[in-house]
Amino acid sequence: MTYRLPITIVSLDGEGFMARCEDVRATATGNNPEEAIENLREAIMEMVDEFGAPAVFQDVRPGAEVRVLEVAL
């Protein structure tokens, strides 16, 4: 099964990047955004190995469409 997960990538002020996915409560870091995302993917897979997919993805609906909402102030 494939899950589409919204993630946030944040610069750590010259100390690399952090990628996080609130839906599965996972966070990882890396030297660049791509590395942070790959480390996040690995962290999620480790969680699946440890706790099982039903527990990790309990708040995620398969087939959900992920979009970005921009709010201009």
MDTraj code that builds the backbone (N, CA, C; nanometers):
import mdtraj as md
import numpy as np

residues = "MET THR TYR ARG LEU PRO ILE THR ILE VAL SER LEU ASP GLY GLU GLY PHE MET ALA ARG CYS GLU ASP VAL ARG ALA THR ALA THR GLY ASN ASN PRO GLU GLU ALA ILE GLU ASN LEU ARG GLU ALA ILE MET GLU MET VAL ASP GLU PHE GLY ALA PRO ALA VAL PHE GLN ASP VAL ARG PRO GLY ALA GLU VAL ARG VAL LEU GLU VAL ALA LEU".split()
xyz = np.array([
    [0.0841, -0.1168, 0.0000],
    [0.0000, 0.0000, 0.0000],
    [0.0892, 0.1239, 0.0000],
    [0.0456, 0.2268, -0.0676],
    [0.1192, 0.3521, -0.0747],
    [0.0430, 0.4613, -0.0008],
    [0.1124, 0.5332, 0.0842],
    [0.0541, 0.6443, 0.1580],
    [0.1161, 0.7743, 0.1075],
    [0.0354, 0.8762, 0.0905],
    [0.0827, 1.0100, 0.0556],
    [0.0836, 1.0905, 0.1854],
    [0.2026, 1.1343, 0.2257],
    [0.2179, 1.2002, 0.3552],
    [0.2621, 1.3456, 0.3378],
    [0.1945, 1.4369, 0.4042],
    [0.2420, 1.5757, 0.4017],
    [0.3634, 1.5885, 0.4933],
    [0.4664, 1.6545, 0.4439],
    [0.5858, 1.6764, 0.5257],
    [0.6218, 1.8242, 0.5244],
    [0.6948, 1.8646, 0.6242],
    [0.7457, 2.0006, 0.6351],
    [0.8971, 1.9920, 0.6430],
    [0.9651, 2.0778, 0.5670],
    [1.1112, 2.0830, 0.5701],
    [1.1508, 2.2212, 0.6199],
    [1.2371, 2.2235, 0.7217],
    [1.2769, 2.3485, 0.7852],
    [1.4290, 2.3570, 0.7862],
    [1.4818, 2.4736, 0.7506],
    [1.6251, 2.4973, 0.7621],
    [1.6599, 2.5156, 0.9086],
    [1.7701, 2.4565, 0.9500],
    [1.8146, 2.4658, 1.0892],
    [1.9269, 2.5687, 1.1040],
    [1.9105, 2.6844, 1.0422],
    [2.0045, 2.7966, 1.0541],
    [2.1493, 2.7556, 1.0297],
    [2.1748, 2.7000, 0.9131],
    [2.3109, 2.6616, 0.8777],
    [2.3558, 2.5296, 0.9363],
    [2.2694, 2.4623, 1.0103],
    [2.3031, 2.3349, 1.0744],
    [2.2335, 2.2192, 1.0047],
    [2.1926, 2.2382, 0.8809],
    [2.1246, 2.1319, 0.8083],
    [1.9759, 2.1598, 0.7978],
    [1.8995, 2.0519, 0.7763],
    [1.7564, 2.0628, 0.7565],
    [1.6835, 1.9575, 0.8382],
    [1.5608, 1.9896, 0.8757],
    [1.4762, 1.8952, 0.9461],
    [1.3530, 1.8691, 0.8609],
    [1.3185, 1.7418, 0.8459],
    [1.1953, 1.7015, 0.7780],
    [1.1070, 1.6357, 0.8828],
    [0.9790, 1.6733, 0.8821],
    [0.8886, 1.6123, 0.9799],
    [0.7545, 1.5822, 0.9156],
    [0.6913, 1.4795, 0.9677],
    [0.5586, 1.4397, 0.9228],
    [0.4721, 1.4277, 1.0477],
    [0.3849, 1.5246, 1.0646],
    [0.2975, 1.5271, 1.1824],
    [0.2029, 1.4074, 1.1847],
    [0.1564, 1.3632, 1.0661],
    [0.0577, 1.2546, 1.0600],
    [0.1072, 1.1250, 1.1230],
    [0.2380, 1.0981, 1.1133],
    [0.2924, 0.9752, 1.1729],
    [0.3882, 1.0060, 1.2882],
    [0.3950, 1.1338, 1.3264],
    [0.4768, 1.1769, 1.4385],
    [0.6235, 1.1352, 1.4225],
    [0.6817, 1.1709, 1.3059],
    [0.8203, 1.1347, 1.2777],
    [0.8988, 1.2582, 1.2351],
    [1.0268, 1.2614, 1.2740],
    [1.1162, 1.3718, 1.2411],
    [1.2542, 1.3154, 1.2093],
    [1.3236, 1.3795, 1.1145],
    [1.4603, 1.3405, 1.0817],
    [1.5353, 1.4633, 1.0326],
    [1.6669, 1.4572, 1.0365],
    [1.7499, 1.5675, 0.9895],
    [1.8446, 1.5200, 0.8809],
    [1.9035, 1.6170, 0.8103],
    [2.0012, 1.5865, 0.7064],
    [2.0775, 1.7118, 0.6695],
    [2.1825, 1.6941, 0.5911],
    [2.2650, 1.8069, 0.5487],
    [2.1963, 1.8933, 0.4443],
    [2.0994, 1.8366, 0.3723],
    [2.0232, 1.9096, 0.2711],
    [1.8799, 1.8565, 0.2746],
    [1.7867, 1.9243, 0.2077],
    [1.6474, 1.8789, 0.2138],
    [1.6275, 1.7346, 0.1662],
    [1.6948, 1.6964, 0.0598],
    [1.6788, 1.5607, 0.0074],
    [1.7245, 1.4556, 0.1073],
    [1.8366, 1.4825, 0.1747],
    [1.8875, 1.3885, 0.2752],
    [1.7923, 1.3813, 0.3946],
    [1.7384, 1.4941, 0.4352],
    [1.6431, 1.4949, 0.5461],
    [1.5189, 1.4135, 0.5109],
    [1.4711, 1.4264, 0.3860],
    [1.3547, 1.3490, 0.3428],
    [1.3868, 1.2007, 0.3397],
    [1.5024, 1.1638, 0.2884],
    [1.5398, 1.0223, 0.2835],
    [1.5546, 0.9667, 0.4256],
    [1.6128, 1.0447, 0.5162],
    [1.6253, 0.9999, 0.6551],
    [1.4879, 0.9873, 0.7214],
    [1.3959, 1.0745, 0.6838],
    [1.2590, 1.0651, 0.7351],
    [1.1923, 0.9375, 0.6858],
    [1.2113, 0.9078, 0.5578],
    [1.1562, 0.7836, 0.5015],
    [1.2104, 0.6622, 0.5776],
    [1.3400, 0.6614, 0.6037],
    [1.4015, 0.5509, 0.6782],
    [1.3461, 0.5431, 0.8205],
    [1.3278, 0.6584, 0.8846],
    [1.2738, 0.6601, 1.0206],
    [1.1321, 0.6033, 1.0234],
    [1.0524, 0.6393, 0.9240],
    [0.9159, 0.5868, 0.9177],
    [0.9168, 0.4366, 0.8958],
    [1.0042, 0.3889, 0.8095],
    [1.0125, 0.2438, 0.7857],
    [1.0588, 0.1698, 0.9112],
    [1.1489, 0.2299, 0.9886],
    [1.1911, 0.1689, 1.1152],
    [1.0739, 0.1637, 1.2140],
    [0.9921, 0.2682, 1.2139],
    [0.8733, 0.2676, 1.2997],
    [0.7775, 0.1565, 1.2576],
    [0.7613, 0.1373, 1.1270],
    [0.6740, 0.0298, 1.0766],
    [0.7286, -0.1050, 1.1210],
    [0.8608, -0.1242, 1.1107],
    [0.9212, -0.2503, 1.1550],
    [0.8982, -0.2730, 1.3045],
    [0.9071, -0.1662, 1.3822],
    [0.8940, -0.1768, 1.5274],
    [0.7489, -0.1928, 1.5741],
    [0.6595, -0.1121, 1.5186],
    [0.5224, -0.1054, 1.5705],
    [0.4154, -0.1596, 1.4766],
    [0.4502, -0.1801, 1.3497],
    [0.3534, -0.2270, 1.2513],
    [0.2846, -0.1116, 1.1800],
    [0.2513, -0.1340, 1.0529],
    [0.1888, -0.0297, 0.9714],
    [0.0570, 0.0217, 1.0286],
    [-0.0312, -0.0658, 1.0809],
    [-0.1580, -0.0124, 1.1334],
    [-0.1380, 0.0919, 1.2435],
    [-0.0402, 0.0721, 1.3294],
    [-0.0150, 0.1669, 1.4377],
    [0.0478, 0.2962, 1.3843],
    [0.1441, 0.2836, 1.2950],
    [0.2139, 0.4016, 1.2430],
    [0.1206, 0.4886, 1.1590],
    [0.0389, 0.4251, 1.0757],
    [-0.0453, 0.4998, 0.9822],
    [-0.1907, 0.5123, 1.0292],
    [-0.2143, 0.4988, 1.1585],
    [-0.3511, 0.5016, 1.2101],
    [-0.4245, 0.6324, 1.1806],
    [-0.3523, 0.7441, 1.1674],
    [-0.4161, 0.8725, 1.1412],
    [-0.4090, 0.9143, 0.9948],
    [-0.3649, 0.8223, 0.9071],
    [-0.3486, 0.8529, 0.7648],
    [-0.4490, 0.7711, 0.6853],
    [-0.5171, 0.8356, 0.5959],
    [-0.6146, 0.7664, 0.5112],
    [-0.5482, 0.7309, 0.3783],
    [-0.5461, 0.6024, 0.3415],
    [-0.4887, 0.5638, 0.2118],
    [-0.5608, 0.6369, 0.0994],
    [-0.4854, 0.6808, 0.0011],
    [-0.5438, 0.7489, -0.1125],
    [-0.5761, 0.8949, -0.0890],
    [-0.5402, 0.9475, 0.0288],
    [-0.5674, 1.0887, 0.0577],
    [-0.4875, 1.1769, -0.0368],
    [-0.5468, 1.2851, -0.0786],
    [-0.4786, 1.3807, -0.1656],
    [-0.4081, 1.4835, -0.0774],
    [-0.2822, 1.5079, -0.1056],
    [-0.2029, 1.6028, -0.0285],
    [-0.1874, 1.7297, -0.1107],
    [-0.2206, 1.8440, -0.0524],
    [-0.2064, 1.9732, -0.1177],
    [-0.1395, 2.0717, -0.0223],
    [-0.0979, 2.1843, -0.0774],
    [-0.0388, 2.2908, 0.0028],
    [-0.1359, 2.4073, 0.0045],
    [-0.1623, 2.4596, 0.1205],
    [-0.2486, 2.5756, 0.1369],
    [-0.1598, 2.6963, 0.1673],
    [-0.1692, 2.7985, 0.0838],
    [-0.0948, 2.9219, 0.1082],
    [-0.1915, 3.0255, 0.1624],
    [-0.1473, 3.0969, 0.2651],
    [-0.2284, 3.2023, 0.3238],
    [-0.1483, 3.3317, 0.3151],
    [-0.1963, 3.4277, 0.2389],
    [-0.1284, 3.5560, 0.2240],
    [-0.1794, 3.6520, 0.3307],
    [-0.0895, 3.7211, 0.3951],
    [-0.1268, 3.8196, 0.4973],
    [-0.0943, 3.9594, 0.4502],
])
top = md.Topology()
chain = top.add_chain()
for i, resn in enumerate(residues, 1):
    res = top.add_residue(resn, chain, resSeq=i)
    for name in ("N", "CA", "C"):
        top.add_atom(name, md.element.get_by_symbol(name[0]), res)
traj = md.Trajectory(xyz[None], top)
